[in-house]
Amino acid sequence: MKKRKRKLKIRVFKSHAEQEKADIRFWRSKTPSEKMKLYEEFFYNYLMLQHGKIPRLQRVINVIKRKKR
């Protein structure tokens, strides 16, 4: 995933209710594809904070001996 630089905007709200309304307006203004890109970015950042890298799938093999019939 490419990292892109964004200009951050800082807004100060007078109440939590005002902040919630601004969040709702923000998410409603986004298209579904924009929302997915933002969710992917949030998830990528979460993985980097938790693991320091993106975890890979682990290959697991279980050997089971079966009885002959």
N, CA, C and O atoms as a Tripos MOL2 file, in Angstrom:
@<TRIPOS>MOLECULE
protein
  276   275    69     0     0
PROTEIN
NO_CHARGES

@<TRIPOS>ATOM
      1 N           0.8460   -1.1800    0.0000 N.3       1 MET1
      2 CA          0.0000    0.0000    0.0000 C.3       1 MET1
      3 C           0.8910    1.2430    0.0000 C.2       1 MET1
      4 O           1.8430    1.3370    0.7750 O.2       1 MET1
      5 N           0.5770    2.1720   -0.8590 N.am      2 LYS2
      6 CA          1.3590    3.3920   -0.9500 C.3       2 LYS2
      7 C           0.9830    4.3350    0.1830 C.2       2 LYS2
      8 O          -0.1840    4.4700    0.5530 O.2       2 LYS2
      9 N           2.0090    4.9790    0.7180 N.am      3 LYS3
     10 CA          1.7300    6.0070    1.7080 C.3       3 LYS3
     11 C           1.5970    7.3270    0.9720 C.2       3 LYS3
     12 O           2.4010    7.6540    0.1000 O.2       3 LYS3
     13 N           0.5900    8.0650    1.3300 N.am      4 ARG4
     14 CA          0.4040    9.3580    0.7100 C.3       4 ARG4
     15 C           0.3660   10.4190    1.7950 C.2       4 ARG4
     16 O          -0.1110   10.1840    2.9050 O.2       4 ARG4
     17 N           0.8630   11.5560    1.4590 N.am      5 LYS5
     18 CA          0.8780   12.6440    2.4290 C.3       5 LYS5
     19 C          -0.4280   13.4170    2.3280 C.2       5 LYS5
     20 O          -0.9080   13.7340    1.2400 O.2       5 LYS5
     21 N          -0.9790   13.7060    3.4820 N.am      6 ARG6
     22 CA         -2.2240   14.4660    3.5300 C.3       6 ARG6
     23 C          -2.0090   15.6910    4.4010 C.2       6 ARG6
     24 O          -1.2000   15.6870    5.3290 O.2       6 ARG6
     25 N          -2.7340   16.7110    4.0860 N.am      7 LYS7
     26 CA         -2.7380   17.8710    4.9680 C.3       7 LYS7
     27 C          -3.7540   17.5970    6.0640 C.2       7 LYS7
     28 O          -4.9050   17.2660    5.7820 O.2       7 LYS7
     29 N          -3.3380   17.7320    7.2850 N.am      8 LEU8
     30 CA         -4.2410   17.4800    8.4020 C.3       8 LEU8
     31 C          -4.9580   18.7590    8.7920 C.2       8 LEU8
     32 O          -4.3680   19.8390    8.8220 O.2       8 LEU8
     33 N          -6.2150   18.6180    9.0840 N.am      9 LYS9
     34 CA         -7.0130   19.7440    9.5650 C.3       9 LYS9
     35 C          -7.3720   19.4670   11.0100 C.2       9 LYS9
     36 O          -7.8080   18.3660   11.3470 O.2       9 LYS9
     37 N          -7.1940   20.4420   11.8480 N.am     10 ILE10
     38 CA         -7.5620   20.3110   13.2500 C.3      10 ILE10
     39 C          -8.7580   21.2170   13.5010 C.2      10 ILE10
     40 O          -8.7350   22.4150   13.2220 O.2      10 ILE10
     41 N          -9.8060   20.5970   14.0400 N.am     11 ARG11
     42 CA        -11.0110   21.3440   14.3520 C.3      11 ARG11
     43 C         -11.3090   21.2040   15.8340 C.2      11 ARG11
     44 O         -11.1100   20.1410   16.4220 O.2      11 ARG11
     45 N         -11.7760   22.2640   16.4200 N.am     12 VAL12
     46 CA        -12.1420   22.2620   17.8370 C.3      12 VAL12
     47 C         -13.6630   22.3820   17.9160 C.2      12 VAL12
     48 O         -14.2630   23.2630   17.3020 O.2      12 VAL12
     49 N         -14.2700   21.4810   18.6820 N.am     13 PHE13
     50 CA        -15.7210   21.4650   18.8250 C.3      13 PHE13
     51 C         -16.1030   21.8970   20.2340 C.2      13 PHE13
     52 O         -15.3490   21.7070   21.1880 O.2      13 PHE13
     53 N         -17.2780   22.4760   20.3410 N.am     14 LYS14
     54 CA        -17.7560   22.9380   21.6410 C.3      14 LYS14
     55 C         -18.3750   21.8130   22.4550 C.2      14 LYS14
     56 O         -18.4470   21.8990   23.6810 O.2      14 LYS14
     57 N         -18.8250   20.7500   21.7750 N.am     15 SER15
     58 CA        -19.4580   19.6430   22.4890 C.3      15 SER15
     59 C         -19.2370   18.3480   21.7230 C.2      15 SER15
     60 O         -18.8580   18.3520   20.5510 O.2      15 SER15
     61 N         -19.4840   17.2390   22.4130 N.am     16 HIS16
     62 CA        -19.3780   15.9300   21.7680 C.3      16 HIS16
     63 C         -20.4560   15.7590   20.7020 C.2      16 HIS16
     64 O         -20.2220   15.1330   19.6680 O.2      16 HIS16
     65 N         -21.6230   16.3120   20.9560 N.am     17 ALA17
     66 CA        -22.7230   16.1980   19.9970 C.3      17 ALA17
     67 C         -22.3620   16.8880   18.6760 C.2      17 ALA17
     68 O         -22.6630   16.3780   17.5970 O.2      17 ALA17
     69 N         -21.7220   18.0390   18.7760 N.am     18 GLU18
     70 CA        -21.3000   18.7690   17.5790 C.3      18 GLU18
     71 C         -20.2490   17.9610   16.8090 C.2      18 GLU18
     72 O         -20.2610   17.9300   15.5790 O.2      18 GLU18
     73 N         -19.3590   17.3230   17.5290 N.am     19 GLN19
     74 CA        -18.3210   16.5000   16.9090 C.3      19 GLN19
     75 C         -18.9360   15.2850   16.2270 C.2      19 GLN19
     76 O         -18.5190   14.9170   15.1290 O.2      19 GLN19
     77 N         -19.9210   14.6580   16.8610 N.am     20 GLU20
     78 CA        -20.6020   13.5040   16.2710 C.3      20 GLU20
     79 C         -21.3150   13.8860   14.9730 C.2      20 GLU20
     80 O         -21.2770   13.1330   13.9990 O.2      20 GLU20
     81 N         -21.9560   15.0410   14.9580 N.am     21 LYS21
     82 CA        -22.6420   15.5000   13.7490 C.3      21 LYS21
     83 C         -21.6440   15.7330   12.6200 C.2      21 LYS21
     84 O         -21.9260   15.4160   11.4650 O.2      21 LYS21
     85 N         -20.4770   16.2860   12.9530 N.am     22 ALA22
     86 CA        -19.4440   16.5150   11.9410 C.3      22 ALA22
     87 C         -18.9300   15.1890   11.3960 C.2      22 ALA22
     88 O         -18.6680   15.0790   10.1980 O.2      22 ALA22
     89 N         -18.7800   14.1790   12.2540 N.am     23 ASP23
     90 CA        -18.3530   12.8460   11.8120 C.3      23 ASP23
     91 C         -19.3720   12.2420   10.8480 C.2      23 ASP23
     92 O         -19.0050   11.6860    9.8130 O.2      23 ASP23
     93 N         -20.6380   12.3570   11.1930 N.am     24 ILE24
     94 CA        -21.7010   11.8060   10.3410 C.3      24 ILE24
     95 C         -21.7010   12.4950    8.9820 C.2      24 ILE24
     96 O         -21.8160   11.8360    7.9480 O.2      24 ILE24
     97 N         -21.5720   13.8320    8.9820 N.am     25 ARG25
     98 CA        -21.5240   14.5690    7.7130 C.3      25 ARG25
     99 C         -20.3200   14.1250    6.8810 C.2      25 ARG25
    100 O         -20.4270   13.9690    5.6640 O.2      25 ARG25
    101 N         -19.1690   13.9200    7.5390 N.am     26 PHE26
    102 CA        -17.9610   13.4990    6.8340 C.3      26 PHE26
    103 C         -18.1680   12.1570    6.1440 C.2      26 PHE26
    104 O         -17.8880   12.0220    4.9530 O.2      26 PHE26
    105 N         -18.6610   11.1570    6.8890 N.am     27 TRP27
    106 CA        -18.8140    9.8150    6.3210 C.3      27 TRP27
    107 C         -19.9070    9.7580    5.2670 C.2      27 TRP27
    108 O         -19.7920    8.9970    4.3070 O.2      27 TRP27
    109 N         -20.9630   10.5440    5.4230 N.am     28 ARG28
    110 CA        -22.0220   10.5630    4.4120 C.3      28 ARG28
    111 C         -21.5660   11.2220    3.1150 C.2      28 ARG28
    112 O         -22.1180   10.9510    2.0490 O.2      28 ARG28
    113 N         -20.5590   12.0860    3.2060 N.am     29 SER29
    114 CA        -20.0740   12.7750    2.0060 C.3      29 SER29
    115 C         -19.1530   11.8940    1.1560 C.2      29 SER29
    116 O         -18.8490   12.2430    0.0150 O.2      29 SER29
    117 N         -18.7110   10.7650    1.6960 N.am     30 LYS30
    118 CA        -17.7820    9.8770    0.9850 C.3      30 LYS30
    119 C         -18.5310    8.8390    0.1670 C.2      30 LYS30
    120 O         -19.6000    8.3690    0.5560 O.2      30 LYS30
    121 N         -17.9470    8.4880   -0.9800 N.am     31 THR31
    122 CA        -18.5040    7.4100   -1.7980 C.3      31 THR31
    123 C         -18.0890    6.0770   -1.1740 C.2      31 THR31
    124 O         -17.1660    6.0460   -0.3600 O.2      31 THR31
    125 N         -18.7490    4.9850   -1.5370 N.am     32 PRO32
    126 CA        -18.3570    3.6880   -0.9880 C.3      32 PRO32
    127 C         -16.8900    3.3300   -1.2510 C.2      32 PRO32
    128 O         -16.2340    2.7520   -0.3840 O.2      32 PRO32
    129 N         -16.3740    3.6630   -2.4260 N.am     33 SER33
    130 CA        -14.9720    3.3400   -2.7090 C.3      33 SER33
    131 C         -14.0290    4.1880   -1.8540 C.2      33 SER33
    132 O         -12.9870    3.6940   -1.4230 O.2      33 SER33
    133 N         -14.3690    5.4430   -1.6020 N.am     34 GLU34
    134 CA        -13.5510    6.2860   -0.7290 C.3      34 GLU34
    135 C         -13.5640    5.7530    0.7030 C.2      34 GLU34
    136 O         -12.5420    5.7570    1.3890 O.2      34 GLU34
    137 N         -14.7450    5.2910    1.1420 N.am     35 LYS35
    138 CA        -14.8490    4.7200    2.4860 C.3      35 LYS35
    139 C         -13.9670    3.4870    2.6170 C.2      35 LYS35
    140 O         -13.2810    3.3190    3.6250 O.2      35 LYS35
    141 N         -13.9800    2.6190    1.6030 N.am     36 MET36
    142 CA        -13.1560    1.4040    1.6470 C.3      36 MET36
    143 C         -11.6750    1.7540    1.7000 C.2      36 MET36
    144 O         -10.9170    1.1210    2.4350 O.2      36 MET36
    145 N         -11.2570    2.7480    0.9350 N.am     37 LYS37
    146 CA         -9.8500    3.1660    0.9650 C.3      37 LYS37
    147 C          -9.4620    3.6720    2.3440 C.2      37 LYS37
    148 O          -8.3720    3.3770    2.8360 O.2      37 LYS37
    149 N         -10.3520    4.4350    2.9690 N.am     38 LEU38
    150 CA        -10.0680    4.9450    4.3100 C.3      38 LEU38
    151 C         -10.0130    3.8120    5.3310 C.2      38 LEU38
    152 O          -9.1380    3.8060    6.1970 O.2      38 LEU38
    153 N         -10.9440    2.8450    5.2410 N.am     39 TYR39
    154 CA        -10.9400    1.7000    6.1490 C.3      39 TYR39
    155 C          -9.6530    0.8930    5.9900 C.2      39 TYR39
    156 O          -9.0610    0.4590    6.9780 O.2      39 TYR39
    157 N          -9.2170    0.6920    4.7300 N.am     40 GLU40
    158 CA         -7.9680   -0.0330    4.4860 C.3      40 GLU40
    159 C          -6.7860    0.7010    5.1150 C.2      40 GLU40
    160 O          -5.9030    0.0790    5.7060 O.2      40 GLU40
    161 N          -6.7780    2.0150    4.9850 N.am     41 GLU41
    162 CA         -5.7060    2.8160    5.5690 C.3      41 GLU41
    163 C          -5.7230    2.7200    7.0930 C.2      41 GLU41
    164 O          -4.6700    2.5820    7.7150 O.2      41 GLU41
    165 N          -6.9030    2.7900    7.6960 N.am     42 PHE42
    166 CA         -7.0150    2.6530    9.1490 C.3      42 PHE42
    167 C          -6.5030    1.2890    9.6000 C.2      42 PHE42
    168 O          -5.7700    1.1870   10.5840 O.2      42 PHE42
    169 N          -6.8970    0.2360    8.8690 N.am     43 PHE43
    170 CA         -6.4940   -1.1190    9.2210 C.3      43 PHE43
    171 C          -4.9800   -1.2920    9.0790 C.2      43 PHE43
    172 O          -4.3430   -1.9070    9.9350 O.2      43 PHE43
    173 N          -4.4080   -0.7550    8.0090 N.am     44 TYR44
    174 CA         -2.9670   -0.8040    7.7860 C.3      44 TYR44
    175 C          -2.2360   -0.1070    8.9330 C.2      44 TYR44
    176 O          -1.2570   -0.6330    9.4630 O.2      44 TYR44
    177 N          -2.7130    1.0740    9.3120 N.am     45 ASN45
    178 CA         -2.0810    1.8020   10.4260 C.3      45 ASN45
    179 C          -2.2050    1.0220   11.7310 C.2      45 ASN45
    180 O          -1.2660    0.9980   12.5270 O.2      45 ASN45
    181 N          -3.3510    0.3870   11.9590 N.am     46 TYR46
    182 CA         -3.5460   -0.4210   13.1600 C.3      46 TYR46
    183 C          -2.5450   -1.5800   13.1960 C.2      46 TYR46
    184 O          -1.9250   -1.8320   14.2290 O.2      46 TYR46
    185 N          -2.3880   -2.2830   12.0750 N.am     47 LEU47
    186 CA         -1.4370   -3.3970   12.0210 C.3      47 LEU47
    187 C          -0.0110   -2.9270   12.2770 C.2      47 LEU47
    188 O           0.7550   -3.5990   12.9670 O.2      47 LEU47
    189 N           0.3400   -1.7860   11.7260 N.am     48 MET48
    190 CA          1.6890   -1.2620   11.9230 C.3      48 MET48
    191 C           1.9150   -0.9020   13.3930 C.2      48 MET48
    192 O           3.0090   -1.1140   13.9160 O.2      48 MET48
    193 N           0.9110   -0.3680   14.0550 N.am     49 LEU49
    194 CA          1.0530   -0.0240   15.4720 C.3      49 LEU49
    195 C           1.1420   -1.2750   16.3410 C.2      49 LEU49
    196 O           1.9210   -1.3160   17.2930 O.2      49 LEU49
    197 N           0.3480   -2.2940   16.0170 N.am     50 GLN50
    198 CA          0.2990   -3.5010   16.8320 C.3      50 GLN50
    199 C           1.4960   -4.4120   16.6140 C.2      50 GLN50
    200 O           2.0330   -4.9670   17.5720 O.2      50 GLN50
    201 N           1.9240   -4.5740   15.3560 N.am     51 HIS51
    202 CA          2.9250   -5.5810   15.0240 C.3      51 HIS51
    203 C           4.2360   -5.0040   14.5010 C.2      51 HIS51
    204 O           5.2390   -5.7160   14.4560 O.2      51 HIS51
    205 N           4.2530   -3.7490   14.1110 N.am     52 GLY52
    206 CA          5.4510   -3.1610   13.5380 C.3      52 GLY52
    207 C           5.6350   -3.5270   12.0730 C.2      52 GLY52
    208 O           6.5130   -2.9820   11.4040 O.2      52 GLY52
    209 N           4.8270   -4.4330   11.5730 N.am     53 LYS53
    210 CA          4.8330   -4.8350   10.1700 C.3      53 LYS53
    211 C           3.4930   -5.4720    9.8670 C.2      53 LYS53
    212 O           2.6960   -5.7170   10.7730 O.2      53 LYS53
    213 N           3.2460   -5.7380    8.6120 N.am     54 ILE54
    214 CA          1.9950   -6.3890    8.2420 C.3      54 ILE54
    215 C           2.1970   -7.8930    8.3930 C.2      54 ILE54
    216 O           3.0590   -8.4670    7.7270 O.2      54 ILE54
    217 N           1.4120   -8.5420    9.2600 N.am     55 PRO55
    218 CA          1.5800   -9.9860    9.4430 C.3      55 PRO55
    219 C           1.2120  -10.7530    8.1750 C.2      55 PRO55
    220 O           0.2980  -10.3810    7.4390 O.2      55 PRO55
    221 N           1.9400  -11.8140    7.9510 N.am     56 ARG56
    222 CA          1.7020  -12.6450    6.7740 C.3      56 ARG56
    223 C           0.9240  -13.8840    7.1940 C.2      56 ARG56
    224 O           0.8500  -14.2140    8.3770 O.2      56 ARG56
    225 N           0.3480  -14.5650    6.2150 N.am     57 LEU57
    226 CA         -0.3270  -15.8180    6.5080 C.3      57 LEU57
    227 C           0.7120  -16.8730    6.8690 C.2      57 LEU57
    228 O           1.8060  -16.8920    6.3050 O.2      57 LEU57
    229 N           0.3720  -17.7360    7.7960 N.am     58 GLN58
    230 CA          1.2740  -18.7800    8.2400 C.3      58 GLN58
    231 C           0.8530  -20.1020    7.6050 C.2      58 GLN58
    232 O          -0.3290  -20.4440    7.5790 O.2      58 GLN58
    233 N           1.8360  -20.8360    7.0960 N.am     59 ARG59
    234 CA          1.5420  -22.1280    6.4850 C.3      59 ARG59
    235 C           1.5820  -23.1850    7.5840 C.2      59 ARG59
    236 O           2.5820  -23.3240    8.2890 O.2      59 ARG59
    237 N           0.5050  -23.9130    7.7180 N.am     60 VAL60
    238 CA          0.4090  -24.9300    8.7600 C.3      60 VAL60
    239 C           0.0240  -26.2510    8.1050 C.2      60 VAL60
    240 O          -0.9160  -26.3180    7.3140 O.2      60 VAL60
    241 N           0.7730  -27.3050    8.4510 N.am     61 ILE61
    242 CA          0.4790  -28.6340    7.9090 C.3      61 ILE61
    243 C           0.2940  -29.5870    9.0820 C.2      61 ILE61
    244 O           1.1450  -29.6580    9.9690 O.2      61 ILE61
    245 N          -0.8070  -30.3130    9.0870 N.am     62 ASN62
    246 CA         -1.0560  -31.3390   10.0910 C.3      62 ASN62
    247 C          -1.0020  -32.6960    9.4050 C.2      62 ASN62
    248 O          -1.6990  -32.9210    8.4160 O.2      62 ASN62
    249 N          -0.1750  -33.6040    9.9300 N.am     63 VAL63
    250 CA         -0.0790  -34.9420    9.3750 C.3      63 VAL63
    251 C          -0.8930  -35.8600   10.2630 C.2      63 VAL63
    252 O          -0.6720  -35.9330   11.4720 O.2      63 VAL63
    253 N          -1.8290  -36.5530    9.6580 N.am     64 ILE64
    254 CA         -2.7030  -37.4570   10.4100 C.3      64 ILE64
    255 C          -2.4870  -38.8640    9.8850 C.2      64 ILE64
    256 O          -2.6110  -39.1190    8.6870 O.2      64 ILE64
    257 N          -2.1640  -39.7670   10.7890 N.am     65 LYS65
    258 CA         -2.0180  -41.1720   10.3910 C.3      65 LYS65
    259 C          -3.3660  -41.8320   10.5400 C.2      65 LYS65
    260 O          -3.9930  -41.7580   11.5970 O.2      65 LYS65
    261 N          -3.8150  -42.4820    9.4750 N.am     66 ARG66
    262 CA         -5.1170  -43.1370    9.4810 C.3      66 ARG66
    263 C          -4.9240  -44.6420    9.5630 C.2      66 ARG66
    264 O          -3.9520  -45.1990    9.0500 O.2      66 ARG66
    265 N          -5.8450  -45.2580   10.2000 N.am     67 LYS67
    266 CA         -5.8180  -46.7210   10.2940 C.3      67 LYS67
    267 C          -6.2200  -47.3310    8.9610 C.2      67 LYS67
    268 O          -7.0990  -46.8210    8.2660 O.2      67 LYS67
    269 N          -5.5550  -48.4420    8.6130 N.am     68 LYS68
    270 CA         -5.9310  -49.1480    7.4000 C.3      68 LYS68
    271 C          -7.1940  -49.9290    7.6540 C.2      68 LYS68
    272 O          -7.3820  -50.4450    8.7560 O.2      68 LYS68
    273 N          -8.0530  -50.0320    6.6890 N.am     69 ARG69
    274 CA         -9.3160  -50.7410    6.8510 C.3      69 ARG69
    275 C          -9.2140  -52.1480    6.3680 C.2      69 ARG69
    276 O         -10.1910  -52.8950    6.4300 O.2      69 ARG69
@<TRIPOS>BOND
     1     1     2 1
     2     2     3 1
     3     3     4 2
     4     3     5 am
     5     5     6 1
     6     6     7 1
     7     7     8 2
     8     7     9 am
     9     9    10 1
    10    10    11 1
    11    11    12 2
    12    11    13 am
    13    13    14 1
    14    14    15 1
    15    15    16 2
    16    15    17 am
    17    17    18 1
    18    18    19 1
    19    19    20 2
    20    19    21 am
    21    21    22 1
    22    22    23 1
    23    23    24 2
    24    23    25 am
    25    25    26 1
    26    26    27 1
    27    27    28 2
    28    27    29 am
    29    29    30 1
    30    30    31 1
    31    31    32 2
    32    31    33 am
    33    33    34 1
    34    34    35 1
    35    35    36 2
    36    35    37 am
    37    37    38 1
    38    38    39 1
    39    39    40 2
    40    39    41 am
    41    41    42 1
    42    42    43 1
    43    43    44 2
    44    43    45 am
    45    45    46 1
    46    46    47 1
    47    47    48 2
    48    47    49 am
    49    49    50 1
    50    50    51 1
    51    51    52 2
    52    51    53 am
    53    53    54 1
    54    54    55 1
    55    55    56 2
    56    55    57 am
    57    57    58 1
    58    58    59 1
    59    59    60 2
    60    59    61 am
    61    61    62 1
    62    62    63 1
    63    63    64 2
    64    63    65 am
    65    65    66 1
    66    66    67 1
    67    67    68 2
    68    67    69 am
    69    69    70 1
    70    70    71 1
    71    71    72 2
    72    71    73 am
    73    73    74 1
    74    74    75 1
    75    75    76 2
    76    75    77 am
    77    77    78 1
    78    78    79 1
    79    79    80 2
    80    79    81 am
    81    81    82 1
    82    82    83 1
    83    83    84 2
    84    83    85 am
    85    85    86 1
    86    86    87 1
    87    87    88 2
    88    87    89 am
    89    89    90 1
    90    90    91 1
    91    91    92 2
    92    91    93 am
    93    93    94 1
    94    94    95 1
    95    95    96 2
    96    95    97 am
    97    97    98 1
    98    98    99 1
    99    99   100 2
   100    99   101 am
   101   101   102 1
   102   102   103 1
   103   103   104 2
   104   103   105 am
   105   105   106 1
   106   106   107 1
   107   107   108 2
   108   107   109 am
   109   109   110 1
   110   110   111 1
   111   111   112 2
   112   111   113 am
   113   113   114 1
   114   114   115 1
   115   115   116 2
   116   115   117 am
   117   117   118 1
   118   118   119 1
   119   119   120 2
   120   119   121 am
   121   121   122 1
   122   122   123 1
   123   123   124 2
   124   123   125 am
   125   125   126 1
   126   126   127 1
   127   127   128 2
   128   127   129 am
   129   129   130 1
   130   130   131 1
   131   131   132 2
   132   131   133 am
   133   133   134 1
   134   134   135 1
   135   135   136 2
   136   135   137 am
   137   137   138 1
   138   138   139 1
   139   139   140 2
   140   139   141 am
   141   141   142 1
   142   142   143 1
   143   143   144 2
   144   143   145 am
   145   145   146 1
   146   146   147 1
   147   147   148 2
   148   147   149 am
   149   149   150 1
   150   150   151 1
   151   151   152 2
   152   151   153 am
   153   153   154 1
   154   154   155 1
   155   155   156 2
   156   155   157 am
   157   157   158 1
   158   158   159 1
   159   159   160 2
   160   159   161 am
   161   161   162 1
   162   162   163 1
   163   163   164 2
   164   163   165 am
   165   165   166 1
   166   166   167 1
   167   167   168 2
   168   167   169 am
   169   169   170 1
   170   170   171 1
   171   171   172 2
   172   171   173 am
   173   173   174 1
   174   174   175 1
   175   175   176 2
   176   175   177 am
   177   177   178 1
   178   178   179 1
   179   179   180 2
   180   179   181 am
   181   181   182 1
   182   182   183 1
   183   183   184 2
   184   183   185 am
   185   185   186 1
   186   186   187 1
   187   187   188 2
   188   187   189 am
   189   189   190 1
   190   190   191 1
   191   191   192 2
   192   191   193 am
   193   193   194 1
   194   194   195 1
   195   195   196 2
   196   195   197 am
   197   197   198 1
   198   198   199 1
   199   199   200 2
   200   199   201 am
   201   201   202 1
   202   202   203 1
   203   203   204 2
   204   203   205 am
   205   205   206 1
   206   206   207 1
   207   207   208 2
   208   207   209 am
   209   209   210 1
   210   210   211 1
   211   211   212 2
   212   211   213 am
   213   213   214 1
   214   214   215 1
   215   215   216 2
   216   215   217 am
   217   217   218 1
   218   218   219 1
   219   219   220 2
   220   219   221 am
   221   221   222 1
   222   222   223 1
   223   223   224 2
   224   223   225 am
   225   225   226 1
   226   226   227 1
   227   227   228 2
   228   227   229 am
   229   229   230 1
   230   230   231 1
   231   231   232 2
   232   231   233 am
   233   233   234 1
   234   234   235 1
   235   235   236 2
   236   235   237 am
   237   237   238 1
   238   238   239 1
   239   239   240 2
   240   239   241 am
   241   241   242 1
   242   242   243 1
   243   243   244 2
   244   243   245 am
   245   245   246 1
   246   246   247 1
   247   247   248 2
   248   247   249 am
   249   249   250 1
   250   250   251 1
   251   251   252 2
   252   251   253 am
   253   253   254 1
   254   254   255 1
   255   255   256 2
   256   255   257 am
   257   257   258 1
   258   258   259 1
   259   259   260 2
   260   259   261 am
   261   261   262 1
   262   262   263 1
   263   263   264 2
   264   263   265 am
   265   265   266 1
   266   266   267 1
   267   267   268 2
   268   267   269 am
   269   269   270 1
   270   270   271 1
   271   271   272 2
   272   271   273 am
   273   273   274 1
   274   274   275 1
   275   275   276 2
@<TRIPOS>SUBSTRUCTURE
     1 MET1         2 RESIDUE 1 A MET
     2 LYS2         6 RESIDUE 1 A LYS
     3 LYS3        10 RESIDUE 1 A LYS
     4 ARG4        14 RESIDUE 1 A ARG
     5 LYS5        18 RESIDUE 1 A LYS
     6 ARG6        22 RESIDUE 1 A ARG
     7 LYS7        26 RESIDUE 1 A LYS
     8 LEU8        30 RESIDUE 1 A LEU
     9 LYS9        34 RESIDUE 1 A LYS
    10 ILE10       38 RESIDUE 1 A ILE
    11 ARG11       42 RESIDUE 1 A ARG
    12 VAL12       46 RESIDUE 1 A VAL
    13 PHE13       50 RESIDUE 1 A PHE
    14 LYS14       54 RESIDUE 1 A LYS
    15 SER15       58 RESIDUE 1 A SER
    16 HIS16       62 RESIDUE 1 A HIS
    17 ALA17       66 RESIDUE 1 A ALA
    18 GLU18       70 RESIDUE 1 A GLU
    19 GLN19       74 RESIDUE 1 A GLN
    20 GLU20       78 RESIDUE 1 A GLU
    21 LYS21       82 RESIDUE 1 A LYS
    22 ALA22       86 RESIDUE 1 A ALA
    23 ASP23       90 RESIDUE 1 A ASP
    24 ILE24       94 RESIDUE 1 A ILE
    25 ARG25       98 RESIDUE 1 A ARG
    26 PHE26      102 RESIDUE 1 A PHE
    27 TRP27      106 RESIDUE 1 A TRP
    28 ARG28      110 RESIDUE 1 A ARG
    29 SER29      114 RESIDUE 1 A SER
    30 LYS30      118 RESIDUE 1 A LYS
    31 THR31      122 RESIDUE 1 A THR
    32 PRO32      126 RESIDUE 1 A PRO
    33 SER33      130 RESIDUE 1 A SER
    34 GLU34      134 RESIDUE 1 A GLU
    35 LYS35      138 RESIDUE 1 A LYS
    36 MET36      142 RESIDUE 1 A MET
    37 LYS37      146 RESIDUE 1 A LYS
    38 LEU38      150 RESIDUE 1 A LEU
    39 TYR39      154 RESIDUE 1 A TYR
    40 GLU40      158 RESIDUE 1 A GLU
    41 GLU41      162 RESIDUE 1 A GLU
    42 PHE42      166 RESIDUE 1 A PHE
    43 PHE43      170 RESIDUE 1 A PHE
    44 TYR44      174 RESIDUE 1 A TYR
    45 ASN45      178 RESIDUE 1 A ASN
    46 TYR46      182 RESIDUE 1 A TYR
    47 LEU47      186 RESIDUE 1 A LEU
    48 MET48      190 RESIDUE 1 A MET
    49 LEU49      194 RESIDUE 1 A LEU
    50 GLN50      198 RESIDUE 1 A GLN
    51 HIS51      202 RESIDUE 1 A HIS
    52 GLY52      206 RESIDUE 1 A GLY
    53 LYS53      210 RESIDUE 1 A LYS
    54 ILE54      214 RESIDUE 1 A ILE
    55 PRO55      218 RESIDUE 1 A PRO
    56 ARG56      222 RESIDUE 1 A ARG
    57 LEU57      226 RESIDUE 1 A LEU
    58 GLN58      230 RESIDUE 1 A GLN
    59 ARG59      234 RESIDUE 1 A ARG
    60 VAL60      238 RESIDUE 1 A VAL
    61 ILE61      242 RESIDUE 1 A ILE
    62 ASN62      246 RESIDUE 1 A ASN
    63 VAL63      250 RESIDUE 1 A VAL
    64 ILE64      254 RESIDUE 1 A ILE
    65 LYS65      258 RESIDUE 1 A LYS
    66 ARG66      262 RESIDUE 1 A ARG
    67 LYS67      266 RESIDUE 1 A LYS
    68 LYS68      270 RESIDUE 1 A LYS
    69 ARG69      274 RESIDUE 1 A ARG
